[in-house]
């Protein structure tokens, strides 16, 4: 019999957890996302709150993400007049674009 390390036993519950996906109308998805945003929760934690399950009460770090391909970076570098290798500069310009979007 293999002896289980105490280091790994704490992750046993997480390994047994099962992710559940809900196929619901767009209206339901939007309502849950809006409530999660208003409550500063992740959509997953908002669903747990709705279902009366324990959830992480720490606010979610406000963050937006987007996946950029090499082609996207090339287009953005050209648009901003930056070197393609200046990923940080491109990211800073993208950040500014999002800030400008909120001012419209």
Protein Blocks (a to p, Z undefined) as FASTA:
>chain_A
ZZddfklmmmmmmmmpccddddddfklmmmmmmmmmmnopafklmmmmmnopacdfbdcd
ddddddddfklmmmmmmmnopafklmmlmmmmmmmmmmmmmmZZ
